[in-house]
């Protein structure tokens, strides 16, 4: 049967799984279950409907709430294998899994380290897969290694370091390392890298007081959404959309504890402040190594927890950390809502299972 369906119901009933890695929470939809439901037509128009669906489902006041939406695909299913091939090309044929990722604002992201670790846990819980396997992504096949839910390793490949690869628009040809940057009246050095998405990393600036990082280990005791220092918010908001970053950027504010340990606050492109971001941890670690502040293996502590980043091999960034399943649920989404980006989701019905 074709992925398309001529009959359009009044609403789609979507089974979902809520997962999180270091507090970076994500909504998972199982492509196989969508195929076997009235929501099957969504897959044939996924690239156009997914941004709207992400904004609807990720809204923290009017729906499930999350930092992003993931469509998980088991490529042993022929229809999903065809979809992955159409999205990512013939290299997907060597993979066991594939996915798509959308931020909470509907924008796409080629990579999400925390999301990939959650995908590995999803594969273990839903498909009884563990060990090593490959995932088809917009960046090409990426390798995952599952030992247990606290030890999941993602191999991200080599970072891109040249200005045009990040991309960073300035009179700069080579690497953007400790580049003096002006933002309004503020001047501070930045280091930029691309680990599948662009990142701007800041170590030393007048507004980066080490005391800002003192509460990172007490995050569970702080009020919701108060984990990101208010002093950094206007700087992050301005940097994310600064004209020097034509694709916008993620921002990391970093405090170096020693040669093997850094602390990081993350402002994610498309999701704003988050408890954690795997690619941000990788970018902060790479930047700290480029600036010779740390060795090649770095513990990265974020508000949501700690990851181990290993850049001993210049061609591979290894990220190791955990992931957790939060809950299962089902949500009804009006088909009319998916036709408009401007309607709220106050009528979405969520049922915990």
N, C-alpha and C positions, 0 to 999 in steps of 0.2 A: 504494500500500500504506500502511496505517496505520503510525504510528510505533511502536505497540505490537506485541508479538509474544507468542504464547501459549507458545512453547517457551523454557524457561529452561535455558541450558547450565550446566555445573558452574563455568565461569569465563568471564570476558570477556577477550579479547585486545585490548588498547588500544594502537594506535600513537600515539606522542607525539613532541613536539619540546621539548627543553629550551632556553630562551632566557634572556638576561639583559641588563639595562640598568644599568650602573654597579654591577654585583654584586647587584642585586635580581633573584634568579633565579626563573623561572616555568615551569610545565609547561603546554604547549599541547596541547589535544585539538582535532582538526579535525572539526567537526560533519558535514561531508560524508562523511568516512571512516567515522564512526560509523554513518551511515545505510546505508552499503554493507557493514556487517559484522553479525556476530551480536550486537554490542553496541547495535544499533538501539533496543531497548526502553528503554535508559537515557534517551534524549532525551524520551520521553513522560512520564517521572517525574523530570526533571532537577532540579527545585527541591527535591525531597526527598532524592534520592540524591547530589547534588553535594557537600553538606557532608561526608558520610561519605567520599566518594571523595577529596575534598581532604585530609582528615586522613590517609587511607591513603597517598596518593601523595606527599604533602609531607613525610612523616616522614624526617628526615635519617639515622636509624640503621637503619631497617627497610624503607625503600623508596627511591624516586628522590631525594627531598629537594628542597624548594623553599620559597619564601616564599608562593607562591600557585598556584592552579589556574585556568586560563583555557579556556573553551570558545569557539573562534573559529568564526564562521559567515559564509559567503559567501551574501549574500541573493539572488544570482542563482539559487540552488537553492530551488525552490518550498517544500519542506517546512521549510527553515530560515527562509525569509521568513515563513511562517505562525507559526513558533515565536517569532520576534522580535516579530511583531505581537501575539501573545498576551502576551508578557512586557512590552513597552514601548509598545504602542498603535500607532495608525495613523501616527504620525510616522516610524516605522521604514521606511515605504514609500519614503521619499526617500533612504534610505541604501544604501550598497553592502556594508557589513559590519555585524555585530553581535557581541556577546560576552556572557559572564557571567564574573564574577570572584569567587573565594572565597579567603579567607586560609588560611594553613596550619592554623589551628584549626577550620576549617569555616565560620566566619562570613562573611557576604557583605560586599562593599564596592561602593559605587556608582561609585567612581573609583579608578584607579591610573595615574598619569602614566607611570611606567616601563613598565607593562603595555601601555598604549596605543601607546607607541613600538615595543614589541616586536610588537604587532599589526600595525603598519604594515610592519615588516620581514617578518613572516609573510606578509602580503598580497603583498609584492614577491617573496619567494622561492617561495611556494606557488601564487600565483594570477597572477603576472606583472603585478601592479598597481603603479603608482607615480603620482606627482603628487599631486593633492588628492582626497580622498574623505571621506565621512561615515560615522560609526559610530553605530548605534542603541544607546543605553545607558539605564540607569535615570534618568539626568539629562536625557534627551532626546538629540537628535542632536549629536554632537561632531565637529569637523573635524580631520583629520590632513593633514599635508603631508610627502610623502617626496621628498627630493632624493637622498640616498644614506644608507647606514647610519650615518653619523656626523652627519647633519643631518636630523633628523626633528622636526617641530614639531607640538605638540598645542595646540589652542585650548580652554581649559578653561571659558571663560565668566567671568562676574563672580563674585567672592567674596561670600559672605553674611557680614555683619558685625554684625548685631544679636544680642543675647544669646539671644533665643528662636529665632533661626535656626541657631545653632551646633550644638546647643543648650547653653546654660550656665545652670544653675538657681541664681539668686541674686537679691537685691533690685536687679536691674539691668534697665533697659529698653533703653538704647541700646547703643553699642559697648563691647566689653570690651577696652579699650586701657590698658595699664600699670595693671591692676587689682591691688591688693594682695591676695595670696592666702595663706592659712595652711594649712600641711600639717604636722600635729604641732606641733613647736616652731619650725619654720622659717616665715619670712615672706619673700615675694618677689613682685615684680610679674609679671603674665602678660598676654599679649595673645592673644585667641582669634579664630579665623576659621574659616569653613567653605568649602572649595573643592571641594565634593562629598562631603566627610567632615569631621568636626570635628577641629580642631587647637588645641593649647595651646602657645604659643611663649614661651620664657623667655630673656631677654637678660642680666639683671643679678641675681645672687644670690650669697650667700657661698660656695656650693658650686661656682660656675662660675669656676674658675681658668683663665685663658687658656692655661696650660701644658697643660691637658687636650687642647687642640686642636693641639698642636705636632706630633703624629705623623700627622695626616690625610693628608699627601702620601706617607707611607711605608707605606700600608696593606698592600701586597703582601708586605712583609717581616715582618708581624706574624703570630702564630699564629692559626689559624682561630678565629673567634668571640671574639677578644680585642680587637676594634676598638672596642667600646663601653666607656667608662670605668666601672670598677666602682663609683666614688663616685656615679655618676648612676643606677645600676640600681635601688636601692630607691626613689628619688624617682620614677622613671619608672613603676615597677610600681604605686606607690600612686596616682599621678596618673591613670593610665589608667582606673582603676575608681572614682575619687573620686565621691562622690554629687553633686557639682556638675555632673557630666557624665553625664546620664541615658542617653546612647547610648555612653558611654565615649569616650575621646579618644586621638588621636595626640599625641605630645609631641616638640617640637624644642628642643634646647639650642643657642643661637646665640652666636657670637663675631663681631663686626663688625671687618673688617680696614680697610675704607675705604668711601667713598660708593658703590662699585660692586661690593663683594666681601664675602661673608659665609661663615663656616664653620658647619657644622651637624652635630650628632649626632641621629639619629632613633630614636625608640621607636614602632614601629607598633602601632596597635590591632589585636589579633588575630594579630600575627606577632612581636612583641617587637622586639629590636634588629635592624636591617637595615643593610646597607651603603649603601643609598640608597632614597629614596622620592620619586617625582616630585611627588605632591601635597604632601608635607612641604616640599620645596624651594619650591614655589609659596607655601605658607602662611607659611614663614619669610620669604620675600621680601616678601610683602604686609604682614606684621607689621612688618618693618624699615622699610617705606615709611610705614606708618601712624604709627610712632613717630618718623618724620623722621630716621632713622639713615642711610638710603641714598636714592639717586635711584631713578627708576622702572625702570631696567634694572639687574639685579643678577646677578652671577655667584655661584652657590651651590655651594660645595665640600662634598661629603659624603665619608664614608670610601671610597666606591666610585668617586668621580669628580666632575666639575663639570657643572652645567646652567646655561643662560642663561634667566632669567625676566624677561619684559618685561610690566610692568603700566602702560604708557603710556596705554592706553585703559582707562578704569575698567570697561568692560563685558566685557573680554576679558583673560584671563591667557594669555600665550603662553610655552610651554615648549619649548626646543630642546636636543636632545642626541642621543646615539647609542643603538644597540641591537645586540646580537650573537646569532647562533645558536650554541649550545653543542654540541648533538649530537642525533641522532635515536635513537629506541629503541622498544621494544615491551615492554609489561608485562602479565602475566596476573594478573587480580584475581578471586578466588573470589566467586561471586555470593552466597554465605553471608555474606561479610564486609560486603557492602553493606547487609545487614539489621541490622547492629549497630554502634553507635558505640564499643563498648567493646573490640572485638577488635583485636589488633595486626595488622601486615601482614608478619610475619616469613616467611610462605610466598609472598609476592609474588615472581614471577620477572621479572627485568629482563634484557633482551637488547639490547646495543648493536648497531646496524646499520651 
